[in-house]
C-alpha cells in the first residue's frame, strides 16, 4: 500500500491517501488479483510458481 498522509493540523486524527498513489499501486495488479509482473524469483534467483 502507498504511504498514508496526515493533514497539517496536529489536532486531526485523520489519515488520507492520495488518489494518484492508490491508482498507481492498484495498476500493478491484474483483474484476478495476481501481480501483473509474474516473473518472481526466490533468494537463489529461481522462478517461483504463483
mmCIF entry with sequence, helices, sheets and N, C-alpha, C, O atoms, coordinates in Angstrom:
data_MODEL
# 
_entry.id   MODEL 
# 
_entity.id                         1 
_entity.type                       polymer 
_entity.pdbx_number_of_molecules   1 
# 
_entity_poly.entity_id                      1 
_entity_poly.type                           'polypeptide(L)' 
_entity_poly.nstd_linkage                   no 
_entity_poly.nstd_monomer                   no 
_entity_poly.pdbx_seq_one_letter_code       
;(UNK)(UNK)(UNK)(UNK)(UNK)(UNK)(UNK)(UNK)(UNK)(UNK)(UNK)(UNK)(UNK)(UNK)(UNK)(UNK)
(UNK)(UNK)(UNK)(UNK)(UNK)(UNK)(UNK)(UNK)(UNK)(UNK)(UNK)(UNK)(UNK)(UNK)(UNK)(UNK)
(UNK)(UNK)(UNK)(UNK)(UNK)(UNK)(UNK)(UNK)(UNK)(UNK)(UNK)(UNK)(UNK)(UNK)(UNK)(UNK)
(UNK)(UNK)
;
_entity_poly.pdbx_seq_one_letter_code_can   XXXXXXXXXXXXXXXXXXXXXXXXXXXXXXXXXXXXXXXXXXXXXXXXXX 
_entity_poly.pdbx_strand_id                 A 
# 
loop_
_entity_poly_seq.entity_id 
_entity_poly_seq.num 
_entity_poly_seq.mon_id 
_entity_poly_seq.hetero 
1 1  UNK n 
1 2  UNK n 
1 3  UNK n 
1 4  UNK n 
1 5  UNK n 
1 6  UNK n 
1 7  UNK n 
1 8  UNK n 
1 9  UNK n 
1 10 UNK n 
1 11 UNK n 
1 12 UNK n 
1 13 UNK n 
1 14 UNK n 
1 15 UNK n 
1 16 UNK n 
1 17 UNK n 
1 18 UNK n 
1 19 UNK n 
1 20 UNK n 
1 21 UNK n 
1 22 UNK n 
1 23 UNK n 
1 24 UNK n 
1 25 UNK n 
1 26 UNK n 
1 27 UNK n 
1 28 UNK n 
1 29 UNK n 
1 30 UNK n 
1 31 UNK n 
1 32 UNK n 
1 33 UNK n 
1 34 UNK n 
1 35 UNK n 
1 36 UNK n 
1 37 UNK n 
1 38 UNK n 
1 39 UNK n 
1 40 UNK n 
1 41 UNK n 
1 42 UNK n 
1 43 UNK n 
1 44 UNK n 
1 45 UNK n 
1 46 UNK n 
1 47 UNK n 
1 48 UNK n 
1 49 UNK n 
1 50 UNK n 
# 
_struct_asym.id          A 
_struct_asym.entity_id   1 
# 
_struct_conf.conf_type_id            HELX_P 
_struct_conf.id                      HELX_P1 
_struct_conf.pdbx_PDB_helix_id       AA1 
_struct_conf.beg_label_comp_id       UNK 
_struct_conf.beg_label_asym_id       A 
_struct_conf.beg_label_seq_id        19 
_struct_conf.pdbx_beg_PDB_ins_code   ? 
_struct_conf.end_label_comp_id       UNK 
_struct_conf.end_label_asym_id       A 
_struct_conf.end_label_seq_id        26 
_struct_conf.pdbx_end_PDB_ins_code   ? 
_struct_conf.beg_auth_comp_id        UNK 
_struct_conf.beg_auth_asym_id        A 
_struct_conf.beg_auth_seq_id         19 
_struct_conf.end_auth_comp_id        UNK 
_struct_conf.end_auth_asym_id        A 
_struct_conf.end_auth_seq_id         26 
_struct_conf.pdbx_PDB_helix_class    1 
_struct_conf.details                 ? 
_struct_conf.pdbx_PDB_helix_length   8 
# 
_struct_conf_type.id          HELX_P 
_struct_conf_type.criteria    ? 
_struct_conf_type.reference   ? 
# 
_struct_sheet.id               AA1 
_struct_sheet.type             ? 
_struct_sheet.number_strands   2 
_struct_sheet.details          ? 
# 
_struct_sheet_order.sheet_id     AA1 
_struct_sheet_order.range_id_1   1 
_struct_sheet_order.range_id_2   2 
_struct_sheet_order.offset       ? 
_struct_sheet_order.sense        anti-parallel 
# 
loop_
_struct_sheet_range.sheet_id 
_struct_sheet_range.id 
_struct_sheet_range.beg_label_comp_id 
_struct_sheet_range.beg_label_asym_id 
_struct_sheet_range.beg_label_seq_id 
_struct_sheet_range.pdbx_beg_PDB_ins_code 
_struct_sheet_range.end_label_comp_id 
_struct_sheet_range.end_label_asym_id 
_struct_sheet_range.end_label_seq_id 
_struct_sheet_range.pdbx_end_PDB_ins_code 
_struct_sheet_range.beg_auth_comp_id 
_struct_sheet_range.beg_auth_asym_id 
_struct_sheet_range.beg_auth_seq_id 
_struct_sheet_range.end_auth_comp_id 
_struct_sheet_range.end_auth_asym_id 
_struct_sheet_range.end_auth_seq_id 
AA1 1 UNK A 5  ? UNK A 6  ? UNK A 5  UNK A 6  
AA1 2 UNK A 15 ? UNK A 16 ? UNK A 15 UNK A 16 
# 
loop_
_atom_site.group_PDB 
_atom_site.id 
_atom_site.type_symbol 
_atom_site.label_atom_id 
_atom_site.label_alt_id 
_atom_site.label_comp_id 
_atom_site.label_asym_id 
_atom_site.label_entity_id 
_atom_site.label_seq_id 
_atom_site.pdbx_PDB_ins_code 
_atom_site.Cartn_x 
_atom_site.Cartn_y 
_atom_site.Cartn_z 
_atom_site.occupancy 
_atom_site.B_iso_or_equiv 
_atom_site.pdbx_formal_charge 
_atom_site.auth_seq_id 
_atom_site.auth_comp_id 
_atom_site.auth_asym_id 
_atom_site.auth_atom_id 
_atom_site.pdbx_PDB_model_num 
ATOM 1   N N  . UNK A 1 1  ? 0.843  -1.182  0.000   1.00 0.00 ? 1  UNK A N  1 
ATOM 2   C CA . UNK A 1 1  ? 0.000  0.000   0.000   1.00 0.00 ? 1  UNK A CA 1 
ATOM 3   C C  . UNK A 1 1  ? 0.885  1.240   0.000   1.00 0.00 ? 1  UNK A C  1 
ATOM 4   O O  . UNK A 1 1  ? 1.995  1.223   0.530   1.00 0.00 ? 1  UNK A O  1 
ATOM 5   N N  . UNK A 1 2  ? 0.383  2.311   -0.598  1.00 0.00 ? 2  UNK A N  1 
ATOM 6   C CA . UNK A 1 2  ? 1.101  3.570   -0.526  1.00 0.00 ? 2  UNK A CA 1 
ATOM 7   C C  . UNK A 1 2  ? 1.136  4.092   0.922   1.00 0.00 ? 2  UNK A C  1 
ATOM 8   O O  . UNK A 1 2  ? 0.342  3.681   1.768   1.00 0.00 ? 2  UNK A O  1 
ATOM 9   N N  . UNK A 1 3  ? 2.051  4.979   1.168   1.00 0.00 ? 3  UNK A N  1 
ATOM 10  C CA . UNK A 1 3  ? 2.176  5.570   2.499   1.00 0.00 ? 3  UNK A CA 1 
ATOM 11  C C  . UNK A 1 3  ? 1.011  6.511   2.764   1.00 0.00 ? 3  UNK A C  1 
ATOM 12  O O  . UNK A 1 3  ? 0.694  7.352   1.922   1.00 0.00 ? 3  UNK A O  1 
ATOM 13  N N  . UNK A 1 4  ? 0.361  6.382   3.934   1.00 0.00 ? 4  UNK A N  1 
ATOM 14  C CA . UNK A 1 4  ? -0.714 7.321   4.266   1.00 0.00 ? 4  UNK A CA 1 
ATOM 15  C C  . UNK A 1 4  ? -0.136 8.688   4.639   1.00 0.00 ? 4  UNK A C  1 
ATOM 16  O O  . UNK A 1 4  ? 1.024  8.806   5.034   1.00 0.00 ? 4  UNK A O  1 
ATOM 17  N N  . UNK A 1 5  ? -0.961 9.692   4.504   1.00 0.00 ? 5  UNK A N  1 
ATOM 18  C CA . UNK A 1 5  ? -0.559 11.063  4.825   1.00 0.00 ? 5  UNK A CA 1 
ATOM 19  C C  . UNK A 1 5  ? -1.495 11.610  5.903   1.00 0.00 ? 5  UNK A C  1 
ATOM 20  O O  . UNK A 1 5  ? -2.664 11.232  5.983   1.00 0.00 ? 5  UNK A O  1 
ATOM 21  N N  . UNK A 1 6  ? -0.959 12.501  6.724   1.00 0.00 ? 6  UNK A N  1 
ATOM 22  C CA . UNK A 1 6  ? -1.771 13.170  7.744   1.00 0.00 ? 6  UNK A CA 1 
ATOM 23  C C  . UNK A 1 6  ? -1.908 14.639  7.369   1.00 0.00 ? 6  UNK A C  1 
ATOM 24  O O  . UNK A 1 6  ? -0.953 15.248  6.886   1.00 0.00 ? 6  UNK A O  1 
ATOM 25  N N  . UNK A 1 7  ? -3.095 15.215  7.587   1.00 0.00 ? 7  UNK A N  1 
ATOM 26  C CA . UNK A 1 7  ? -3.270 16.642  7.327   1.00 0.00 ? 7  UNK A CA 1 
ATOM 27  C C  . UNK A 1 7  ? -2.348 17.472  8.230   1.00 0.00 ? 7  UNK A C  1 
ATOM 28  O O  . UNK A 1 7  ? -1.900 16.985  9.268   1.00 0.00 ? 7  UNK A O  1 
ATOM 29  N N  . UNK A 1 8  ? -2.065 18.715  7.841   1.00 0.00 ? 8  UNK A N  1 
ATOM 30  C CA . UNK A 1 8  ? -1.147 19.542  8.619   1.00 0.00 ? 8  UNK A CA 1 
ATOM 31  C C  . UNK A 1 8  ? -1.653 19.904  10.020  1.00 0.00 ? 8  UNK A C  1 
ATOM 32  O O  . UNK A 1 8  ? -0.852 20.263  10.882  1.00 0.00 ? 8  UNK A O  1 
ATOM 33  N N  . UNK A 1 9  ? -2.944 19.819  10.259  1.00 0.00 ? 9  UNK A N  1 
ATOM 34  C CA . UNK A 1 9  ? -3.491 20.168  11.576  1.00 0.00 ? 9  UNK A CA 1 
ATOM 35  C C  . UNK A 1 9  ? -3.118 19.079  12.587  1.00 0.00 ? 9  UNK A C  1 
ATOM 36  O O  . UNK A 1 9  ? -3.583 17.948  12.451  1.00 0.00 ? 9  UNK A O  1 
ATOM 37  N N  . UNK A 1 10 ? -2.291 19.384  13.599  1.00 0.00 ? 10 UNK A N  1 
ATOM 38  C CA . UNK A 1 10 ? -1.861 18.358  14.554  1.00 0.00 ? 10 UNK A CA 1 
ATOM 39  C C  . UNK A 1 10 ? -2.994 17.796  15.417  1.00 0.00 ? 10 UNK A C  1 
ATOM 40  O O  . UNK A 1 10 ? -2.840 16.746  16.040  1.00 0.00 ? 10 UNK A O  1 
ATOM 41  N N  . UNK A 1 11 ? -4.131 18.498  15.451  1.00 0.00 ? 11 UNK A N  1 
ATOM 42  C CA . UNK A 1 11 ? -5.277 18.006  16.247  1.00 0.00 ? 11 UNK A CA 1 
ATOM 43  C C  . UNK A 1 11 ? -6.086 16.964  15.500  1.00 0.00 ? 11 UNK A C  1 
ATOM 44  O O  . UNK A 1 11 ? -6.948 16.309  16.086  1.00 0.00 ? 11 UNK A O  1 
ATOM 45  N N  . UNK A 1 12 ? -5.819 16.804  14.223  1.00 0.00 ? 12 UNK A N  1 
ATOM 46  C CA . UNK A 1 12 ? -6.597 15.879  13.402  1.00 0.00 ? 12 UNK A CA 1 
ATOM 47  C C  . UNK A 1 12 ? -6.072 14.449  13.559  1.00 0.00 ? 12 UNK A C  1 
ATOM 48  O O  . UNK A 1 12 ? -4.863 14.217  13.565  1.00 0.00 ? 12 UNK A O  1 
ATOM 49  N N  . UNK A 1 13 ? -6.989 13.507  13.685  1.00 0.00 ? 13 UNK A N  1 
ATOM 50  C CA . UNK A 1 13 ? -6.648 12.083  13.729  1.00 0.00 ? 13 UNK A CA 1 
ATOM 51  C C  . UNK A 1 13 ? -6.825 11.429  12.360  1.00 0.00 ? 13 UNK A C  1 
ATOM 52  O O  . UNK A 1 13 ? -6.675 10.215  12.216  1.00 0.00 ? 13 UNK A O  1 
ATOM 53  N N  . UNK A 1 14 ? -7.146 12.244  11.364  1.00 0.00 ? 14 UNK A N  1 
ATOM 54  C CA . UNK A 1 14 ? -7.446 11.737  10.034  1.00 0.00 ? 14 UNK A CA 1 
ATOM 55  C C  . UNK A 1 14 ? -6.172 11.267  9.315   1.00 0.00 ? 14 UNK A C  1 
ATOM 56  O O  . UNK A 1 14 ? -5.097 11.848  9.466   1.00 0.00 ? 14 UNK A O  1 
ATOM 57  N N  . UNK A 1 15 ? -6.331 10.225  8.552   1.00 0.00 ? 15 UNK A N  1 
ATOM 58  C CA . UNK A 1 15 ? -5.269 9.720   7.679   1.00 0.00 ? 15 UNK A CA 1 
ATOM 59  C C  . UNK A 1 15 ? -5.861 9.649   6.276   1.00 0.00 ? 15 UNK A C  1 
ATOM 60  O O  . UNK A 1 15 ? -6.990 9.192   6.097   1.00 0.00 ? 15 UNK A O  1 
ATOM 61  N N  . UNK A 1 16 ? -5.099 10.103  5.282   1.00 0.00 ? 16 UNK A N  1 
ATOM 62  C CA . UNK A 1 16 ? -5.604 10.108  3.908   1.00 0.00 ? 16 UNK A CA 1 
ATOM 63  C C  . UNK A 1 16 ? -4.570 9.498   2.978   1.00 0.00 ? 16 UNK A C  1 
ATOM 64  O O  . UNK A 1 16 ? -3.380 9.447   3.290   1.00 0.00 ? 16 UNK A O  1 
ATOM 65  N N  . UNK A 1 17 ? -5.045 9.040   1.836   1.00 0.00 ? 17 UNK A N  1 
ATOM 66  C CA . UNK A 1 17 ? -4.179 8.562   0.768   1.00 0.00 ? 17 UNK A CA 1 
ATOM 67  C C  . UNK A 1 17 ? -4.489 9.399   -0.461  1.00 0.00 ? 17 UNK A C  1 
ATOM 68  O O  . UNK A 1 17 ? -5.641 9.768   -0.693  1.00 0.00 ? 17 UNK A O  1 
ATOM 69  N N  . UNK A 1 18 ? -3.468 9.697   -1.244  1.00 0.00 ? 18 UNK A N  1 
ATOM 70  C CA . UNK A 1 18 ? -3.674 10.438  -2.482  1.00 0.00 ? 18 UNK A CA 1 
ATOM 71  C C  . UNK A 1 18 ? -4.166 9.473   -3.550  1.00 0.00 ? 18 UNK A C  1 
ATOM 72  O O  . UNK A 1 18 ? -3.611 8.388   -3.724  1.00 0.00 ? 18 UNK A O  1 
ATOM 73  N N  . UNK A 1 19 ? -5.207 9.877   -4.259  1.00 0.00 ? 19 UNK A N  1 
ATOM 74  C CA . UNK A 1 19 ? -5.834 9.003   -5.245  1.00 0.00 ? 19 UNK A CA 1 
ATOM 75  C C  . UNK A 1 19 ? -4.842 8.573   -6.329  1.00 0.00 ? 19 UNK A C  1 
ATOM 76  O O  . UNK A 1 19 ? -4.908 7.443   -6.814  1.00 0.00 ? 19 UNK A O  1 
ATOM 77  N N  . UNK A 1 20 ? -3.933 9.459   -6.707  1.00 0.00 ? 20 UNK A N  1 
ATOM 78  C CA . UNK A 1 20 ? -2.950 9.109   -7.735  1.00 0.00 ? 20 UNK A CA 1 
ATOM 79  C C  . UNK A 1 20 ? -2.033 7.983   -7.262  1.00 0.00 ? 20 UNK A C  1 
ATOM 80  O O  . UNK A 1 20 ? -1.683 7.093   -8.037  1.00 0.00 ? 20 UNK A O  1 
ATOM 81  N N  . UNK A 1 21 ? -1.646 8.028   -5.988  1.00 0.00 ? 21 UNK A N  1 
ATOM 82  C CA . UNK A 1 21 ? -0.784 6.977   -5.434  1.00 0.00 ? 21 UNK A CA 1 
ATOM 83  C C  . UNK A 1 21 ? -1.528 5.651   -5.346  1.00 0.00 ? 21 UNK A C  1 
ATOM 84  O O  . UNK A 1 21 ? -0.952 4.598   -5.622  1.00 0.00 ? 21 UNK A O  1 
ATOM 85  N N  . UNK A 1 22 ? -2.801 5.693   -4.963  1.00 0.00 ? 22 UNK A N  1 
ATOM 86  C CA . UNK A 1 22 ? -3.609 4.471   -4.925  1.00 0.00 ? 22 UNK A CA 1 
ATOM 87  C C  . UNK A 1 22 ? -3.794 3.896   -6.324  1.00 0.00 ? 22 UNK A C  1 
ATOM 88  O O  . UNK A 1 22 ? -3.689 2.684   -6.511  1.00 0.00 ? 22 UNK A O  1 
ATOM 89  N N  . UNK A 1 23 ? -4.068 4.748   -7.306  1.00 0.00 ? 23 UNK A N  1 
ATOM 90  C CA . UNK A 1 23 ? -4.219 4.290   -8.691  1.00 0.00 ? 23 UNK A CA 1 
ATOM 91  C C  . UNK A 1 23 ? -2.943 3.627   -9.190  1.00 0.00 ? 23 UNK A C  1 
ATOM 92  O O  . UNK A 1 23 ? -2.994 2.558   -9.799  1.00 0.00 ? 23 UNK A O  1 
ATOM 93  N N  . UNK A 1 24 ? -1.799 4.254   -8.935  1.00 0.00 ? 24 UNK A N  1 
ATOM 94  C CA . UNK A 1 24 ? -0.520 3.670   -9.360  1.00 0.00 ? 24 UNK A CA 1 
ATOM 95  C C  . UNK A 1 24 ? -0.297 2.314   -8.700  1.00 0.00 ? 24 UNK A C  1 
ATOM 96  O O  . UNK A 1 24 ? 0.167  1.376   -9.349  1.00 0.00 ? 24 UNK A O  1 
ATOM 97  N N  . UNK A 1 25 ? -0.624 2.207   -7.415  1.00 0.00 ? 25 UNK A N  1 
ATOM 98  C CA . UNK A 1 25 ? -0.456 0.947   -6.690  1.00 0.00 ? 25 UNK A CA 1 
ATOM 99  C C  . UNK A 1 25 ? -1.361 -0.136  -7.269  1.00 0.00 ? 25 UNK A C  1 
ATOM 100 O O  . UNK A 1 25 ? -0.915 -1.254  -7.524  1.00 0.00 ? 25 UNK A O  1 
ATOM 101 N N  . UNK A 1 26 ? -2.621 0.196   -7.474  1.00 0.00 ? 26 UNK A N  1 
ATOM 102 C CA . UNK A 1 26 ? -3.579 -0.801  -7.962  1.00 0.00 ? 26 UNK A CA 1 
ATOM 103 C C  . UNK A 1 26 ? -3.328 -1.187  -9.415  1.00 0.00 ? 26 UNK A C  1 
ATOM 104 O O  . UNK A 1 26 ? -3.698 -2.286  -9.827  1.00 0.00 ? 26 UNK A O  1 
ATOM 105 N N  . UNK A 1 27 ? -2.709 -0.311  -10.196 1.00 0.00 ? 27 UNK A N  1 
ATOM 106 C CA . UNK A 1 27 ? -2.388 -0.640  -11.588 1.00 0.00 ? 27 UNK A CA 1 
ATOM 107 C C  . UNK A 1 27 ? -1.359 -1.755  -11.693 1.00 0.00 ? 27 UNK A C  1 
ATOM 108 O O  . UNK A 1 27 ? -1.182 -2.325  -12.769 1.00 0.00 ? 27 UNK A O  1 
ATOM 109 N N  . UNK A 1 28 ? -0.685 -2.075  -10.611 1.00 0.00 ? 28 UNK A N  1 
ATOM 110 C CA . UNK A 1 28 ? 0.325  -3.148  -10.627 1.00 0.00 ? 28 UNK A CA 1 
ATOM 111 C C  . UNK A 1 28 ? -0.303 -4.541  -10.615 1.00 0.00 ? 28 UNK A C  1 
ATOM 112 O O  . UNK A 1 28 ? 0.403  -5.534  -10.787 1.00 0.00 ? 28 UNK A O  1 
ATOM 113 N N  . UNK A 1 29 ? -1.621 -4.626  -10.415 1.00 0.00 ? 29 UNK A N  1 
ATOM 114 C CA . UNK A 1 29 ? -2.295 -5.908  -10.285 1.00 0.00 ? 29 UNK A CA 1 
ATOM 115 C C  . UNK A 1 29 ? -3.238 -6.151  -11.455 1.00 0.00 ? 29 UNK A C  1 
ATOM 116 O O  . UNK A 1 29 ? -3.794 -5.218  -12.035 1.00 0.00 ? 29 UNK A O  1 
ATOM 117 N N  . UNK A 1 30 ? -3.404 -7.426  -11.786 1.00 0.00 ? 30 UNK A N  1 
ATOM 118 C CA . UNK A 1 30 ? -4.357 -7.796  -12.825 1.00 0.00 ? 30 UNK A CA 1 
ATOM 119 C C  . UNK A 1 30 ? -5.744 -7.876  -12.208 1.00 0.00 ? 30 UNK A C  1 
ATOM 120 O O  . UNK A 1 30 ? -5.896 -7.716  -10.997 1.00 0.00 ? 30 UNK A O  1 
ATOM 121 N N  . UNK A 1 31 ? -6.743 -8.118  -13.022 1.00 0.00 ? 31 UNK A N  1 
ATOM 122 C CA . UNK A 1 31 ? -8.116 -8.170  -12.521 1.00 0.00 ? 31 UNK A CA 1 
ATOM 123 C C  . UNK A 1 31 ? -8.364 -9.352  -11.588 1.00 0.00 ? 31 UNK A C  1 
ATOM 124 O O  . UNK A 1 31 ? -9.259 -9.281  -10.746 1.00 0.00 ? 31 UNK A O  1 
ATOM 125 N N  . UNK A 1 32 ? -7.599 -10.433 -11.711 1.00 0.00 ? 32 UNK A N  1 
ATOM 126 C CA . UNK A 1 32 ? -7.817 -11.593 -10.850 1.00 0.00 ? 32 UNK A CA 1 
ATOM 127 C C  . UNK A 1 32 ? -7.054 -11.487 -9.531  1.00 0.00 ? 32 UNK A C  1 
ATOM 128 O O  . UNK A 1 32 ? -7.084 -12.417 -8.724  1.00 0.00 ? 32 UNK A O  1 
ATOM 129 N N  . UNK A 1 33 ? -6.367 -10.357 -9.302  1.00 0.00 ? 33 UNK A N  1 
ATOM 130 C CA . UNK A 1 33 ? -5.676 -10.151 -8.044  1.00 0.00 ? 33 UNK A CA 1 
ATOM 131 C C  . UNK A 1 33 ? -4.220 -10.562 -8.045  1.00 0.00 ? 33 UNK A C  1 
ATOM 132 O O  . UNK A 1 33 ? -3.499 -10.285 -7.087  1.00 0.00 ? 33 UNK A O  1 
ATOM 133 N N  . UNK A 1 34 ? -3.774 -11.216 -9.100  1.00 0.00 ? 34 UNK A N  1 
ATOM 134 C CA . UNK A 1 34 ? -2.370 -11.629 -9.172  1.00 0.00 ? 34 UNK A CA 1 
ATOM 135 C C  . UNK A 1 34 ? -1.517 -10.435 -9.594  1.00 0.00 ? 34 UNK A C  1 
ATOM 136 O O  . UNK A 1 34 ? -1.986 -9.574  -10.338 1.00 0.00 ? 34 UNK A O  1 
ATOM 137 N N  . UNK A 1 35 ? -0.283 -10.376 -9.132  1.00 0.00 ? 35 UNK A N  1 
ATOM 138 C CA . UNK A 1 35 ? 0.588  -9.294  -9.581  1.00 0.00 ? 35 UNK A CA 1 
ATOM 139 C C  . UNK A 1 35 ? 0.712  -9.304  -11.103 1.00 0.00 ? 35 UNK A C  1 
ATOM 140 O O  . UNK A 1 35 ? 0.797  -10.369 -11.715 1.00 0.00 ? 35 UNK A O  1 
ATOM 141 N N  . UNK A 1 36 ? 0.723  -8.133  -11.705 1.00 0.00 ? 36 UNK A N  1 
ATOM 142 C CA . UNK A 1 36 ? 0.843  -8.045  -13.155 1.00 0.00 ? 36 UNK A CA 1 
ATOM 143 C C  . UNK A 1 36 ? 2.211  -8.531  -13.625 1.00 0.00 ? 36 UNK A C  1 
ATOM 144 O O  . UNK A 1 36 ? 2.332  -9.067  -14.727 1.00 0.00 ? 36 UNK A O  1 
ATOM 145 N N  . UNK A 1 37 ? 3.231  -8.352  -12.806 1.00 0.00 ? 37 UNK A N  1 
ATOM 146 C CA . UNK A 1 37 ? 4.570  -8.816  -13.136 1.00 0.00 ? 37 UNK A CA 1 
ATOM 147 C C  . UNK A 1 37 ? 4.728  -10.190 -12.492 1.00 0.00 ? 37 UNK A C  1 
ATOM 148 O O  . UNK A 1 37 ? 4.869  -10.283 -11.272 1.00 0.00 ? 37 UNK A O  1 
ATOM 149 N N  . UNK A 1 38 ? 4.708  -11.249 -13.285 1.00 0.00 ? 38 UNK A N  1 
ATOM 150 C CA . UNK A 1 38 ? 4.724  -12.604 -12.726 1.00 0.00 ? 38 UNK A CA 1 
ATOM 151 C C  . UNK A 1 38 ? 6.095  -13.266 -12.803 1.00 0.00 ? 38 UNK A C  1 
ATOM 152 O O  . UNK A 1 38 ? 6.180  -14.492 -12.745 1.00 0.00 ? 38 UNK A O  1 
ATOM 153 N N  . UNK A 1 39 ? 7.168  -12.493 -12.933 1.00 0.00 ? 39 UNK A N  1 
ATOM 154 C CA . UNK A 1 39 ? 8.500  -13.100 -13.003 1.00 0.00 ? 39 UNK A CA 1 
ATOM 155 C C  . UNK A 1 39 ? 9.199  -13.067 -11.643 1.00 0.00 ? 39 UNK A C  1 
ATOM 156 O O  . UNK A 1 39 ? 10.339 -12.617 -11.535 1.00 0.00 ? 39 UNK A O  1 
ATOM 157 N N  . UNK A 1 40 ? 8.509  -13.544 -10.611 1.00 0.00 ? 40 UNK A N  1 
ATOM 158 C CA . UNK A 1 40 ? 9.038  -13.562 -9.253  1.00 0.00 ? 40 UNK A CA 1 
ATOM 159 C C  . UNK A 1 40 ? 10.154 -14.593 -9.155  1.00 0.00 ? 40 UNK A C  1 
ATOM 160 O O  . UNK A 1 40 ? 10.107 -15.637 -9.806  1.00 0.00 ? 40 UNK A O  1 
ATOM 161 N N  . UNK A 1 41 ? 11.159 -14.292 -8.334  1.00 0.00 ? 41 UNK A N  1 
ATOM 162 C CA . UNK A 1 41 ? 12.268 -15.217 -8.124  1.00 0.00 ? 41 UNK A CA 1 
ATOM 163 C C  . UNK A 1 41 ? 12.538 -15.365 -6.631  1.00 0.00 ? 41 UNK A C  1 
ATOM 164 O O  . UNK A 1 41 ? 12.302 -14.444 -5.849  1.00 0.00 ? 41 UNK A O  1 
ATOM 165 N N  . UNK A 1 42 ? 13.037 -16.540 -6.246  1.00 0.00 ? 42 UNK A N  1 
ATOM 166 C CA . UNK A 1 42 ? 13.365 -16.761 -4.842  1.00 0.00 ? 42 UNK A CA 1 
ATOM 167 C C  . UNK A 1 42 ? 14.762 -16.217 -4.548  1.00 0.00 ? 42 UNK A C  1 
ATOM 168 O O  . UNK A 1 42 ? 15.366 -15.559 -5.395  1.00 0.00 ? 42 UNK A O  1 
ATOM 169 N N  . UNK A 1 43 ? 15.276 -16.492 -3.346  1.00 0.00 ? 43 UNK A N  1 
ATOM 170 C CA . UNK A 1 43 ? 16.575 -15.982 -2.925  1.00 0.00 ? 43 UNK A CA 1 
ATOM 171 C C  . UNK A 1 43 ? 17.728 -16.464 -3.805  1.00 0.00 ? 43 UNK A C  1 
ATOM 172 O O  . UNK A 1 43 ? 18.767 -15.809 -3.884  1.00 0.00 ? 43 UNK A O  1 
ATOM 173 N N  . UNK A 1 44 ? 17.546 -17.603 -4.462  1.00 0.00 ? 44 UNK A N  1 
ATOM 174 C CA . UNK A 1 44 ? 18.593 -18.170 -5.317  1.00 0.00 ? 44 UNK A CA 1 
ATOM 175 C C  . UNK A 1 44 ? 18.446 -17.737 -6.774  1.00 0.00 ? 44 UNK A C  1 
ATOM 176 O O  . UNK A 1 44 ? 19.233 -18.143 -7.629  1.00 0.00 ? 44 UNK A O  1 
ATOM 177 N N  . UNK A 1 45 ? 17.432 -16.907 -7.054  1.00 0.00 ? 45 UNK A N  1 
ATOM 178 C CA . UNK A 1 45 ? 17.214 -16.468 -8.417  1.00 0.00 ? 45 UNK A CA 1 
ATOM 179 C C  . UNK A 1 45 ? 16.379 -17.408 -9.256  1.00 0.00 ? 45 UNK A C  1 
ATOM 180 O O  . UNK A 1 45 ? 16.241 -17.208 -10.462 1.00 0.00 ? 45 UNK A O  1 
ATOM 181 N N  . UNK A 1 46 ? 15.812 -18.450 -8.622  1.00 0.00 ? 46 UNK A N  1 
ATOM 182 C CA . UNK A 1 46 ? 14.982 -19.417 -9.332  1.00 0.00 ? 46 UNK A CA 1 
ATOM 183 C C  . UNK A 1 46 ? 13.544 -18.894 -9.424  1.00 0.00 ? 46 UNK A C  1 
ATOM 184 O O  . UNK A 1 46 ? 13.063 -18.275 -8.475  1.00 0.00 ? 46 UNK A O  1 
ATOM 185 N N  . UNK A 1 47 ? 12.845 -19.128 -10.543 1.00 0.00 ? 47 UNK A N  1 
ATOM 186 C CA . UNK A 1 47 ? 11.463 -18.691 -10.661 1.00 0.00 ? 47 UNK A CA 1 
ATOM 187 C C  . UNK A 1 47 ? 10.578 -19.329 -9.590  1.00 0.00 ? 47 UNK A C  1 
ATOM 188 O O  . UNK A 1 47 ? 10.773 -20.483 -9.210  1.00 0.00 ? 47 UNK A O  1 
ATOM 189 N N  . UNK A 1 48 ? 9.616  -18.567 -9.119  1.00 0.00 ? 48 UNK A N  1 
ATOM 190 C CA . UNK A 1 48 ? 8.684  -19.047 -8.103  1.00 0.00 ? 48 UNK A CA 1 
ATOM 191 C C  . UNK A 1 48 ? 7.318  -19.197 -8.757  1.00 0.00 ? 48 UNK A C  1 
ATOM 192 O O  . UNK A 1 48 ? 6.838  -18.270 -9.409  1.00 0.00 ? 48 UNK A O  1 
ATOM 193 N N  . UNK A 1 49 ? 6.689  -20.356 -8.588  1.00 0.00 ? 49 UNK A N  1 
ATOM 194 C CA . UNK A 1 49 ? 5.353  -20.589 -9.125  1.00 0.00 ? 49 UNK A CA 1 
ATOM 195 C C  . UNK A 1 49 ? 4.348  -19.803 -8.302  1.00 0.00 ? 49 UNK A C  1 
ATOM 196 O O  . UNK A 1 49 ? 4.407  -19.794 -7.072  1.00 0.00 ? 49 UNK A O  1 
ATOM 197 N N  . UNK A 1 50 ? 3.425  -19.143 -8.991  1.00 0.00 ? 50 UNK A N  1 
ATOM 198 C CA . UNK A 1 50 ? 2.402  -18.368 -8.286  1.00 0.00 ? 50 UNK A CA 1 
ATOM 199 C C  . UNK A 1 50 ? 1.165  -19.167 -8.076  1.00 0.00 ? 50 UNK A C  1 
ATOM 200 O O  . UNK A 1 50 ? 0.199  -18.670 -7.497  1.00 0.00 ? 50 UNK A O  1 
# 
